[in-house]
Amino acid sequence: THEEINCKHRCLWRNKCMLFKNYILLYDSLFAISSRLAKSALLYDFFQKHDVQSCQITCYMLLGQIGPEYSTSPFCMSEKSIIALLVRMCKKNEEAVVKLFQETGDIGTVAEILLENEKKNKTLLMFLEDQTDEISLENIVRIFSDLLITQGKDSRKLKEDMLINLFSILSSHAVCILIRMLVRKMQIGVYDKTLLEAGYHFISSKISYEILEKAYAVFPDIGFIITVCIKQNVNQLTSLKPCVGIPIVPAAANSYDSSTILFDQKIPFVFCQPKLDGLRIQAHCSQESVSLFSRNLLNVTLMYPDIVFHLKSLCCALKIKDLILDGEIVSYDFKNKRYDSFQKTMQRAKKNNIDATVDANPVVYVMFDCLLYDTQSLL
């Protein structure tokens, strides 16, 4: 179940975690090479040398995350916020920091230059003994987890305090890497596919790469999938089924030069649907709860309480236990009975003042596929 899987994740993050310096060495090695195949080979070598718990956490962090995309909020701190943090931390003029950022184009490099100069000149007393070689990767994840759950009044200052306390015991280069993670600009060219290719080396003699891709599409938790590959548990990969609450990687559309190609392939039937200019949303429904996920697997449930209400009502009325739908959320003009513009739809895609916009800007959910009905997978 979803709860059991989450429990396994929590267990995997305890004990035997590698040191953060080993992650830095891997990051630097990936940064130095451009070939995708070379990156996958390097990751495969890394996975062979470290415990599965550390490999799982490493997979997330290389993507600028601390967990699966669908279950953890992205950091997405703005470069402007990092500039404010560096101004406060290094007691520098904001204009000077902005100018350095404009010259380098990388906020991580800006932090490394500023902190290195401050430590070299010993102009600030806040820097403690460098503990980069002693701190564990798990401690970094724990601090970053606290960042994500810190909200409410004065949360910005609290987050800055947490980061300043962490950065004061790390090397300038380590801070550079973590700041790139905070702004989701890792600059190492590592993606889900890169990690999947590395994990496939463990099971290439047992299943095809297509089967691994399908397993990841059904269960897009890259850390979990890689640990299963390392353990060579092929049966677990092939038995993964759609689960309410865990989004399925959306199928991409294929383009053809002519519609005759479809008939040349002897496809038994073809459906024609209107192209709606909305937001693609995957709806995971039950009689108790509803979760909505974007194309990028981000949880956007709170943005659409009206859609959540109607989908939950649907499951209750039809007595459906589990339901996964794929479709589009589109702004709708009920008075004139027509779909509204994409710009109007995008006005609902925000986290603030949601209740005020529900009535002023109603949306509808247009389903074009059913992926799970009760216990039956329709993939």
Secondary structure by P-SEA (a helix, b strand, c coil): caaaaaaaaaaaaccccccaaaaaaaaaaaaacccaaaaaaaaaaaaacccaaaaaaaaaaaacccccccccccccccaaaaaaaaaaaacccaaaaaaaaaacccaaaaaaaaaaaaaaacccccccccccccccaaaaaaaaaaaaaccccaaaaaaaaaaaaaaaaccaaaaaaaaaaaaccccccccaaaaaaaaaccccccccaaaaaaaaaacccaaaaaaaaaacaaaaaaaccccccccccbbbbbbbccccccccccccbbbbbccccbbbbbbbbcccbbbbbcccccccccccaaaaaaaaaaaaaacccbbbbbbbbbbbccccccccccccccccccccccccccccbbbbbbbcccccccccccc
